[in-house]
């Protein structure tokens, strides 16, 4: 099931849709300013590869045939603690990026709201790890705490809330955080397994 929405902003008509198929992504180009994580052509290939994964999901904002924003969902990297439980119903909201020219269009909120529409992820625990060193403080003009507030507000718009953890990377700075949404169809056994992943030093909490 592909969800499609239209956004009219500043005289432009944009499509926000997904999850996109690999062949659809191959027929699009990536905006040259989508370079926060890697060079645009490399990021484009990464999006295609994620879409080819069984659990992979790419939601994109598209202007004509150009991707101007995207959000990715996939299983956590096997090198990270979040993969330790081997959970098939735990996915990471891995990256969200909007081209500079399309900031203040409300695309971030449109992208993630489209991802959760029509009960698409009610059988999943979706988490995101927010690290201040990934944030575009320079372009945004925000300080660390303002950016944290913005990201928290964005994630809360789809029901993601702050969760405690003893993960060292998240604990490395007070602005970092773990945000989670537990779908209504997720079994209690998965919630308990996720709790065990969140805390290695359980006795401390």
C-alpha positions as CSV (number, residue, x, y, z in Angstrom):
1,X,0.0,0.0,0.0
2,X,1.4,3.3,-1.1
3,X,0.1,6.5,0.6
4,X,0.1,9.6,-1.6
5,X,-0.5,13.2,-0.3
6,X,-0.2,16.6,-2.1
7,X,1.2,19.7,-0.5
8,X,0.9,23.2,-2.0
9,X,3.6,25.5,-0.7
10,X,4.9,28.8,-2.1
11,X,3.5,28.2,-5.6
12,X,4.8,24.7,-5.7
13,X,2.9,21.5,-5.8
14,X,4.7,18.7,-4.1
15,X,3.9,15.0,-3.7
16,X,4.7,13.2,-0.4
17,X,4.4,9.5,-0.9
18,X,5.6,6.1,0.1
19,X,6.8,3.5,0.8
20,X,8.4,3.9,-2.6
21,X,9.4,0.9,-4.7
22,X,13.0,0.5,-5.9
23,X,12.0,1.0,-9.5
24,X,10.2,4.3,-8.6
25,X,13.3,5.6,-6.8
26,X,15.5,4.7,-9.7
27,X,13.4,6.9,-11.9
28,X,13.9,9.9,-9.7
29,X,16.9,12.2,-8.9
30,X,18.0,13.5,-5.6
31,X,18.2,17.2,-4.9
32,X,21.9,18.3,-4.9
33,X,21.5,19.8,-1.4
34,X,20.5,16.5,0.2
35,X,24.0,15.9,1.4
36,X,23.8,15.7,5.2
37,X,24.8,12.1,5.4
38,X,26.8,11.5,2.1
39,X,27.1,12.8,-1.4
40,X,23.7,13.0,-3.2
41,X,24.3,10.2,-5.7
42,X,25.6,8.0,-2.9
43,X,22.5,8.8,-0.8
44,X,20.2,8.1,-3.7
45,X,21.8,4.6,-4.1
46,X,21.4,4.1,-0.3
47,X,17.7,4.9,-0.5
48,X,17.3,2.4,-3.3
49,X,19.1,-0.2,-1.3
50,X,17.0,0.4,1.8
51,X,13.8,0.1,-0.3
52,X,15.0,-3.3,-1.5
53,X,15.1,-4.6,2.1
54,X,12.1,-6.7,3.3
55,X,11.4,-4.2,6.1
56,X,12.8,-1.1,4.3
57,X,10.6,1.9,3.8
58,X,11.3,5.2,2.0
59,X,8.8,8.1,2.2
60,X,9.8,10.9,-0.1
61,X,8.8,14.5,-0.9
62,X,8.9,14.9,-4.6
63,X,9.0,18.1,-6.8
64,X,8.5,16.9,-10.4
65,X,10.9,14.1,-10.6
66,X,13.3,15.4,-7.9
67,X,13.3,14.0,-4.3
68,X,13.6,17.1,-2.1
69,X,13.1,15.3,1.2
70,X,12.9,11.8,2.6
71,X,12.6,9.6,5.7
72,X,13.9,6.1,6.0
73,X,12.8,3.1,8.1
74,X,14.8,-0.1,8.4
75,X,16.0,-2.6,10.9
76,X,18.7,-1.3,13.2
77,X,22.3,-1.8,12.2
78,X,23.6,-5.1,13.4
79,X,26.6,-3.3,15.1
80,X,24.2,-1.3,17.3
81,X,22.6,-2.5,20.6
82,X,19.1,-2.1,19.1
83,X,19.6,-5.2,17.0
84,X,20.6,-7.4,20.0
85,X,17.1,-8.6,20.6
86,X,16.7,-9.9,17.1
87,X,13.2,-8.3,17.0
88,X,11.3,-8.6,13.7
89,X,8.9,-5.9,14.9
90,X,11.4,-3.2,15.8
91,X,12.4,-0.7,13.1
92,X,14.4,2.4,13.2
93,X,13.4,5.8,11.8
94,X,16.9,6.2,10.6
95,X,17.2,9.4,8.7
96,X,15.1,12.4,7.9
97,X,16.4,15.1,5.6
98,X,14.9,18.0,3.7
99,X,16.8,20.1,1.1
100,X,17.7,23.6,2.3
101,X,15.5,25.2,-0.5
102,X,12.5,23.4,0.9
103,X,12.9,24.3,4.6
104,X,9.8,25.8,6.2
105,X,7.5,23.9,3.9
106,X,6.4,21.6,6.7
107,X,7.9,18.7,4.8
108,X,9.4,17.0,7.9
109,X,6.0,16.6,9.5
110,X,4.4,15.6,6.2
111,X,6.9,12.9,5.6
112,X,6.6,11.2,8.9
113,X,2.8,11.6,9.1
114,X,2.5,10.0,5.7
115,X,4.7,7.1,7.0
116,X,2.2,6.3,9.8
117,X,-1.0,6.9,7.9
118,X,-3.6,4.1,7.4
119,X,-2.2,2.0,10.3
120,X,0.9,1.2,8.3
121,X,3.1,0.7,11.3
122,X,0.7,-0.4,14.1
123,X,2.4,-3.8,14.3
124,X,5.8,-2.3,14.8
125,X,7.8,-0.6,17.5
126,X,9.4,2.4,15.8
127,X,12.3,4.2,17.4
128,X,14.7,7.0,16.6
129,X,17.9,8.0,18.2
130,X,18.5,11.7,18.2
131,X,22.2,12.7,18.5
132,X,23.1,16.4,18.6
133,X,26.2,15.9,16.5
134,X,23.9,14.9,13.6
135,X,21.9,18.1,13.7
136,X,22.2,20.9,11.2
137,X,22.7,23.6,13.7
138,X,24.6,25.9,11.4
139,X,21.9,26.1,8.6
140,X,19.0,26.1,11.0
141,X,20.4,28.9,13.2
142,X,19.2,27.0,16.2
143,X,21.2,26.1,19.3
144,X,21.3,22.5,20.6
145,X,18.3,22.8,22.9
146,X,16.2,24.6,20.3
147,X,17.0,21.9,17.8
148,X,16.2,19.2,20.3
149,X,12.8,20.8,21.0
150,X,12.1,21.0,17.3
151,X,12.9,17.3,16.7
152,X,11.0,16.2,19.8
153,X,7.9,18.2,18.6
154,X,8.2,16.6,15.2
155,X,8.4,13.1,16.5
156,X,5.6,13.7,19.0
157,X,3.3,14.7,16.0
158,X,3.1,11.0,15.2
159,X,2.9,9.7,18.8
160,X,6.6,9.1,19.4
161,X,7.6,9.8,23.0
162,X,10.8,10.0,25.0
163,X,12.0,6.7,26.5
164,X,14.8,6.2,29.0
165,X,17.8,4.1,28.2
166,X,21.3,3.4,29.4
167,X,22.8,3.4,25.9
168,X,26.2,5.1,26.2
169,X,25.9,7.2,23.0
170,X,22.5,8.6,24.1
171,X,23.8,9.2,27.6
172,X,26.9,11.0,26.3
173,X,25.1,14.3,26.1
174,X,21.9,15.5,27.8
175,X,20.4,16.7,24.4
176,X,20.6,13.3,22.9
177,X,17.4,11.2,23.3
178,X,15.6,8.0,22.4
179,X,12.0,8.4,21.0
180,X,9.7,5.5,20.5
181,X,6.2,4.7,19.2
182,X,4.7,1.4,20.1
183,X,2.0,0.4,17.6
184,X,-1.3,-0.7,19.0
185,X,-0.9,-4.2,17.5
186,X,2.5,-4.9,19.1
187,X,2.4,-7.8,21.5
188,X,3.4,-7.3,25.1
189,X,6.2,-9.8,24.7
190,X,7.9,-7.5,22.2
191,X,7.5,-4.5,24.5
192,X,9.2,-6.5,27.2
193,X,12.0,-7.5,24.9
194,X,12.5,-3.9,23.8
195,X,12.8,-3.0,27.5
196,X,15.6,-5.5,27.9
197,X,17.4,-4.0,24.9
198,X,17.0,-0.4,26.3
199,X,18.6,-1.3,29.6
200,X,21.7,-3.4,29.9
201,X,22.3,-2.3,33.5
202,X,18.7,-2.8,34.6
203,X,19.5,-2.8,38.3
204,X,20.5,0.9,38.1
205,X,17.0,2.0,37.0
